[in-house]
Amino acid sequence: MDWDDSRYLEAEPGDYLSIARKAKMQNEWFIGAITDENARTAALPLSFLDEKTPYVATIYADATDAHWEKNPMAYQINSYLVTKETVLKLKLAAGGGAAVRVQLLTEGDGKIYKAYK
């Protein structure tokens, strides 16, 4: 896939990295976050999104009992309404990570999804 834009949201070499990339010629973003052997909470501001535009974020994240060695396949998928003001706080398991797809809100989605808190 080609990208129009890439943003590093947070990084510490050797420890963790979070990056957002915008799909070429689309209003759709993909975010990836990864951490080392230490569990942590990633704080991912969505300030790169368009002003006054509602989006749906689908979050593929480590489950509460995930662990790189003991339970590497534990994950959860949730979708929320988000805006430019949203800051995603994602718990990354030891050796874990998360992926997020952010796309424009379509008609009727506002009734299906709740706002991210």
Secondary structure as GFF3:
##gff-version 3
##sequence-region A 1 117
A	DSSP	beta_strand	3	12	.	.	.	ID=ss1
A	DSSP	beta_strand	16	23	.	.	.	ID=ss2
A	DSSP	beta_strand	28	35	.	.	.	ID=ss3
A	DSSP	beta_strand	40	45	.	.	.	ID=ss4
A	DSSP	beta_strand	55	62	.	.	.	ID=ss5
A	DSSP	beta_strand	75	82	.	.	.	ID=ss6
A	DSSP	beta_strand	87	92	.	.	.	ID=ss7
A	DSSP	beta_strand	97	104	.	.	.	ID=ss8
A	DSSP	alpha_helix	109	112	.	.	.	ID=ss9
###
